[in-house]
């Protein structure tokens, strides 16, 4: 057995030096030839074709018990968004980078062609102080600005919630209304239709003009058009696009 070991150690350096495809450095091969009794560990080089995954352990879809988030086929949800529990994202809606929709206590819905922008947090409580449903409901053509916080509130169709706004339990924003950036809506407060509110706590500023009301759904549609370009570049269920890029490159087709 010891004789076999000595023979294999003597043949190993010659084999490693002679094999052109193995990723050993010249210095390592030379040291193996000089000192065959104590060979050093081989240097393994990473293949250039290997996909480098940046895995941080974040899950986009988090089922809780019998509840699993539901996303429409043509809805866009960014890769680093967290959807947990009773969350429904309807057709044409978009949830942008870093947003968290936590439906562990009650239901959260994002309506048709609405958007929840970056770093927003949406939650739902067990119950509402108004006695109404404690669900967080975002209807169609609603724009939720970045860094907003919504909890057990109702937003009717065609509204704009400015960035850094806070809507507390039981608050209601009626259709064709706008909240300016940084507004805080206390629990149970109602924002009437067709009005602009601002401040902490939010107070009436003025009535919206007809042209301003027409611009509200246009903003939601523009953001929906923007998310289409993101969807065309993002394939959430496969890496087949890597093989397609290799095939195009081999055939001389511009990527």
JOMO-V501438 format. One record per backbone hydrogen bond with DSSP energy under -0.5 kcal/mol. CO is the residue of the C=O (numbers start at 1). NH is the residue of the N-H. If there is no record, write none. Layout:
co;nh
CO;NH
CO;NH
This chain:
co;nh
1;5
2;6
3;7
4;8
5;9
6;10
7;11
8;12
9;13
10;14
11;15
12;16
13;17
14;18
15;19
18;20
19;22
22;24
25;29
26;30
27;31
28;32
29;33
30;34
31;35
35;38
36;39
42;44
43;45
47;50
51;53
53;55
54;56
60;62
60;83
61;63
62;85
64;67
67;64
70;89
72;75
75;77
76;95
78;81
81;83
82;84
82;101
83;62
84;103
85;87
86;108
87;70
88;90
88;110
89;72
90;93
91;113
93;76
94;116
95;78
96;99
97;119
99;82
100;102
100;122
101;84
101;103
102;124
103;86
107;136
108;88
109;111
109;138
110;90
111;114
112;141
114;94
115;117
115;144
116;96
117;120
118;147
120;100
121;150
122;102
123;152
128;131
132;128
135;137
136;109
136;138
137;139
137;155
138;111
139;142
140;158
142;115
142;144
143;145
143;161
144;117
145;148
146;164
148;121
149;167
150;123
152;170
153;137
154;156
154;173
155;139
157;176
158;176
159;143
160;162
160;179
161;145
162;165
163;182
165;149
166;168
166;185
167;151
168;171
169;188
171;154
172;174
172;191
173;156
175;194
177;160
178;180
178;197
179;162
180;183
183;166
184;186
184;201
184;202
185;168
186;189
189;172
190;192
191;174
192;195
194;208
195;178
195;197
196;205
196;206
197;180
198;203
199;184
203;198
206;196
209;213
210;214
211;215
212;216
213;216
213;217
214;218
215;219
216;220
217;221
218;222
219;223
220;224
221;225
222;226
223;227
224;228
225;229
226;229
226;230
227;231
228;232
229;233
230;233
230;234
231;234
233;235
234;236
235;238
239;242
239;243
240;244
241;245
242;246
243;247
244;248
245;249
246;250
247;251
248;253
249;252
